[in-house]
Amino acid sequence: MSDKPKPKKLSSKNPSAKKPKQPWSKRLWRHYLRSAERMLKLFRIINITFVVGSTLVVLTIISLFTPLFSRGTLFILSHLPLPSVPSDYKKREPSAYVVLGGGLTNDINNHVILNKYSLNRIRTVAGAYHNKPLPIILSGAEAPWMNQWLVEHGISEQLSENASMNTCENARFTAKRTPLRHVYLITDSYHMTRSRRQFALNGVYSTPINASLPVRRDWMKPAQNLSHSRRAVYETAAYLRDLLRPQMDCRRAEDISKQQLLTPRGDVKKPSE
C-alpha cells in the first residue's frame, strides 16, 4: 500500500480569476434600460403632479364663484395670530366703539356720500350703540360723513379722527386721538383680522363686531360670490404684505398733529339712506 498523499483537486472556482468582460454593446444596452426606467418614473411623477395641480387650479377657479372660497379664506383669516397686548387689557370691558371708514362715493348730483361699505359699518355701530351706549370713535377720511349720518339718526356721542388714509394709519391715529385699551372694532369680516393686528401693534386690544358686505353670498348668484372672493384674496395679500414689509405710506403718529386729526375733509353732504 502506497503512503503517497493523494493530490488535491483544483477548485474549478478560482476567486482570483478575473471575470470575462461583457461586450460593450451589452453594457450600453443595460445603461440605456436603466436610464429609460428612470425617465419613465420621472414622467409618471410629472404627469401625476400636472393632473393633481390642474385639478386643484380648476376647482379653485370654480370655487371663486361659490361661497366655498370666501368662507374657507375667512376661516383661515379669523384664526391667524395677533400681536400680544398686556393681558389686563383683555380683561377690561371695552370702553368705546371704533368704526373704520370703508370709502366714499358720489351720488347722482355728484355730491360726496358714504359708499355701501361705510354705510353698513355705520349702521352696525348704530345698532350696537342702541343696545349698549358707549362713545363712538370714527376713523378715516370718511369720519365727517359718518358723523353726519349718526347725528341725523339721533346719536351724538362720537369723536372723529379724520387724517388716516389706510388701515395702518387708522390704528396709529386713533390711538393718538384718545387713550384706549380695549374697544369694539367695527369693519367687515375680511378686513377685521388685519385691522385688529394693526390696533394690537399700537397697544389697543379689540373685540370684533363684523359689518356685512354690500352683497351676500348666494349659491345661485356667482357674481356676488366672486365679489366676496375678490375681497378675501385682497385681504389675504394685504395681511401677508403687512407681515413681510410694513406699509411705506403709513405715516407715523408723531408726524400728525392733533389739529390735523380733527380737521374735516371737504364739504359734508347728507349721506344716502
C-alpha positions as CSV (number, residue, x, y, z in Angstrom):
1,M,0.0,0.0,0.0
2,S,1.4,3.3,-1.0
3,D,1.9,6.1,1.5
4,K,1.9,8.8,-1.0
5,P,-0.6,11.6,-0.4
6,K,-3.3,11.9,-2.9
7,P,-3.1,15.1,-5.0
8,K,-5.6,17.8,-4.2
9,K,-8.2,18.6,-6.7
10,L,-8.0,22.0,-8.1
11,S,-11.1,24.1,-7.5
12,S,-13.0,25.0,-10.6
13,K,-13.8,28.3,-9.0
14,N,-10.7,30.4,-8.6
15,P,-11.5,33.6,-6.7
16,S,-8.5,35.3,-8.1
17,A,-9.6,34.6,-11.6
18,K,-11.0,37.6,-13.5
19,K,-14.5,37.5,-14.9
20,P,-14.6,37.9,-18.6
21,K,-15.7,41.4,-19.6
22,Q,-19.2,41.8,-21.1
23,P,-19.3,43.2,-24.6
24,W,-19.6,46.9,-24.7
25,S,-22.9,46.7,-26.7
26,K,-24.5,44.7,-23.8
27,R,-23.2,47.2,-21.2
28,L,-24.6,50.1,-23.3
29,W,-27.9,48.4,-23.6
30,R,-28.2,47.9,-19.8
31,H,-27.3,51.5,-19.2
32,Y,-30.0,52.5,-21.7
33,L,-32.6,50.4,-20.0
34,R,-31.8,51.9,-16.6
35,S,-31.9,55.4,-18.0
36,A,-35.2,54.7,-19.7
37,E,-36.7,53.3,-16.4
38,R,-35.6,56.4,-14.5
39,M,-37.1,58.7,-17.2
40,L,-40.4,56.7,-17.1
41,K,-40.6,57.2,-13.3
42,L,-39.9,60.9,-13.7
43,F,-42.6,61.3,-16.4
44,R,-45.1,59.5,-14.1
45,I,-44.3,61.9,-11.3
46,I,-44.6,64.9,-13.6
47,N,-47.9,63.6,-15.0
48,I,-49.4,63.0,-11.6
49,T,-48.2,66.4,-10.4
50,F,-49.7,68.0,-13.5
51,V,-53.1,66.2,-13.1
52,V,-53.3,67.0,-9.4
53,G,-52.2,70.6,-9.9
54,S,-54.5,71.2,-12.8
55,T,-57.4,69.7,-10.9
56,L,-56.7,71.9,-7.9
57,V,-56.5,75.0,-10.1
58,V,-59.8,74.2,-11.8
59,L,-61.5,73.5,-8.5
60,T,-60.1,76.8,-7.0
61,I,-61.3,78.8,-10.0
62,I,-64.8,77.2,-9.8
63,S,-64.9,77.8,-6.0
64,L,-64.3,81.6,-6.6
65,F,-67.9,81.7,-8.0
66,T,-69.3,79.8,-5.0
67,P,-69.4,80.7,-1.2
68,L,-66.7,78.0,-0.6
69,F,-63.6,80.0,-1.4
70,S,-64.5,83.1,0.6
71,R,-65.8,81.0,3.6
72,G,-62.6,79.0,3.7
73,T,-60.4,82.1,3.4
74,L,-62.3,83.9,6.1
75,F,-62.0,80.9,8.4
76,I,-58.2,81.0,8.0
77,L,-58.0,84.8,8.4
78,S,-60.1,84.6,11.6
79,H,-57.7,82.1,13.2
80,L,-54.4,84.0,12.4
81,P,-52.5,85.1,15.5
82,L,-52.5,88.7,16.7
83,P,-49.6,90.6,18.3
84,S,-49.7,90.3,22.1
85,V,-51.0,93.0,24.3
86,P,-51.0,93.2,28.1
87,S,-53.3,90.6,29.5
88,D,-55.2,93.0,31.7
89,Y,-56.3,94.9,28.6
90,K,-58.3,91.8,27.5
91,K,-59.9,91.5,30.9
92,R,-61.3,95.1,30.8
93,E,-64.6,95.9,29.4
94,P,-64.5,97.7,26.0
95,S,-64.6,101.4,26.6
96,A,-65.7,102.6,23.1
97,Y,-66.7,101.7,19.6
98,V,-64.2,102.3,16.8
99,V,-65.6,102.4,13.3
100,L,-63.2,102.2,10.3
101,G,-64.3,104.0,7.2
102,G,-64.9,101.9,4.1
103,G,-64.8,104.6,1.4
104,L,-66.8,107.4,-0.2
105,T,-68.6,107.7,-3.5
106,N,-70.7,110.3,-5.4
107,D,-74.4,110.5,-5.8
108,I,-76.3,111.4,-9.0
109,N,-75.8,115.1,-8.2
110,N,-72.0,114.5,-7.8
111,H,-72.1,115.1,-4.1
112,V,-69.7,113.1,-1.9
113,I,-71.6,110.5,0.2
114,L,-70.7,107.3,2.1
115,N,-70.4,104.2,-0.1
116,K,-72.1,101.0,0.8
117,Y,-69.2,99.6,2.8
118,S,-69.1,102.7,5.1
119,L,-72.9,102.7,5.3
120,N,-73.0,99.1,6.5
121,R,-70.4,99.9,9.2
122,I,-72.1,103.0,10.5
123,R,-75.4,101.2,10.6
124,T,-73.8,98.4,12.5
125,V,-72.4,100.7,15.2
126,A,-75.7,102.4,15.5
127,G,-77.4,99.1,16.3
128,A,-74.7,98.2,18.8
129,Y,-74.9,101.7,20.4
130,H,-78.6,101.3,21.0
131,N,-78.0,98.0,22.8
132,K,-75.0,99.3,24.7
133,P,-74.3,103.0,24.7
134,L,-70.6,103.8,24.6
135,P,-68.5,106.6,23.0
136,I,-68.1,106.2,19.2
137,I,-64.8,106.9,17.5
138,L,-64.9,107.4,13.8
139,S,-61.7,106.8,12.0
140,G,-60.7,107.8,8.4
141,A,-61.4,110.4,5.8
142,E,-65.0,109.2,5.9
143,A,-65.4,110.4,9.5
144,P,-67.3,113.7,8.8
145,W,-69.8,111.9,6.6
146,M,-70.3,109.1,9.2
147,N,-70.7,111.7,11.9
148,Q,-73.4,113.4,9.9
149,W,-75.2,110.1,9.4
150,L,-75.1,109.4,13.2
151,V,-76.3,112.9,14.1
152,E,-79.2,112.6,11.7
153,H,-80.1,109.3,13.4
154,G,-80.1,110.7,16.9
155,I,-76.6,109.7,18.0
156,S,-74.2,112.4,19.1
157,E,-71.7,110.8,21.4
158,Q,-68.8,110.4,18.9
159,L,-65.2,111.5,18.3
160,S,-63.6,111.8,14.9
161,E,-60.2,111.1,13.5
162,N,-60.1,112.4,10.0
163,A,-56.5,112.1,8.9
164,S,-55.9,108.4,8.3
165,M,-55.9,107.1,4.8
166,N,-55.3,103.4,5.3
167,T,-55.7,100.7,8.0
168,C,-52.2,101.2,9.5
169,E,-53.0,105.0,10.0
170,N,-56.5,104.1,11.3
171,A,-54.8,102.3,14.2
172,R,-52.0,104.8,14.8
173,F,-54.1,107.9,14.7
174,T,-57.0,106.5,16.7
175,A,-54.6,105.5,19.4
176,K,-53.2,109.1,19.4
177,R,-56.6,110.6,19.3
178,T,-57.7,109.2,22.7
179,P,-56.2,106.7,25.2
180,L,-57.7,103.3,24.6
181,R,-57.0,99.9,25.9
182,H,-59.9,97.7,24.8
183,V,-62.5,98.6,22.2
184,Y,-65.2,97.2,20.0
185,L,-63.8,97.3,16.5
186,I,-66.3,97.6,13.6
187,T,-65.4,96.8,10.0
188,D,-66.2,94.0,7.6
189,S,-65.2,90.4,8.4
190,Y,-62.5,90.2,5.8
191,H,-60.8,93.4,6.9
192,M,-61.1,92.5,10.6
193,T,-58.0,90.4,11.2
194,R,-55.7,92.9,9.5
195,S,-57.3,95.8,11.4
196,R,-57.1,94.0,14.8
197,R,-53.4,93.3,14.1
198,Q,-52.7,97.0,13.5
199,F,-54.5,98.1,16.6
200,A,-52.7,95.5,18.7
201,L,-49.4,96.8,17.3
202,N,-50.4,100.1,18.7
203,G,-51.3,98.8,22.1
204,V,-55.1,98.5,21.7
205,Y,-56.9,95.2,22.2
206,S,-60.1,94.9,20.2
207,T,-63.3,92.8,20.2
208,P,-64.7,92.4,16.7
209,I,-68.1,93.4,15.5
210,N,-68.5,92.5,11.9
211,A,-70.4,94.6,9.5
212,S,-71.9,93.0,6.4
213,L,-70.7,93.5,2.9
214,P,-73.0,95.2,0.4
215,V,-73.8,91.9,-1.3
216,R,-74.5,88.5,0.3
217,R,-73.1,85.1,-0.6
218,D,-75.6,83.1,-2.6
219,W,-75.1,79.8,-4.4
220,M,-77.4,80.9,-7.2
221,K,-75.5,84.2,-7.8
222,P,-72.0,83.6,-8.9
223,A,-71.2,87.4,-9.4
224,Q,-72.0,88.1,-5.7
225,N,-69.8,85.2,-4.6
226,L,-67.0,86.4,-6.8
227,S,-67.2,89.8,-5.1
228,H,-66.6,88.1,-1.7
229,S,-63.8,86.0,-3.2
230,R,-62.0,89.2,-4.5
231,R,-62.3,90.7,-1.1
232,A,-60.9,87.6,0.5
233,V,-57.9,87.5,-1.9
234,Y,-57.2,91.2,-1.4
235,E,-57.2,91.0,2.4
236,T,-55.1,87.9,2.5
237,A,-52.5,89.5,0.2
238,A,-52.6,92.7,2.3
239,Y,-52.1,90.8,5.5
240,L,-49.1,89.0,4.1
241,R,-47.7,92.3,2.8
242,D,-48.0,93.8,6.3
243,L,-46.1,90.8,7.7
244,L,-43.3,90.8,5.2
245,R,-42.9,94.5,4.5
246,P,-44.8,97.1,6.5
247,Q,-46.7,99.8,4.6
248,M,-44.4,102.5,3.3
249,D,-47.3,105.0,3.1
250,C,-48.3,104.7,6.7
251,R,-47.4,107.9,8.4
252,R,-46.1,108.0,12.0
253,A,-48.4,109.3,14.7
254,E,-45.8,111.9,15.7
255,D,-45.9,113.3,12.2
256,I,-49.5,114.3,12.5
257,S,-50.7,117.0,14.9
258,K,-53.9,116.6,16.9
259,Q,-55.3,119.5,15.0
260,Q,-54.9,117.6,11.8
261,L,-56.7,114.6,13.3
262,L,-59.7,116.8,13.9
263,T,-59.7,118.6,10.6
264,P,-62.7,117.6,8.4
265,R,-62.1,116.8,4.7
266,G,-64.3,118.5,2.2
267,D,-68.0,119.6,2.4
268,V,-70.2,117.1,4.1
269,K,-73.5,116.4,2.3
270,K,-76.4,114.4,3.5
271,P,-75.5,110.6,3.4
272,S,-77.6,108.3,1.3
273,E,-80.0,106.2,3.2
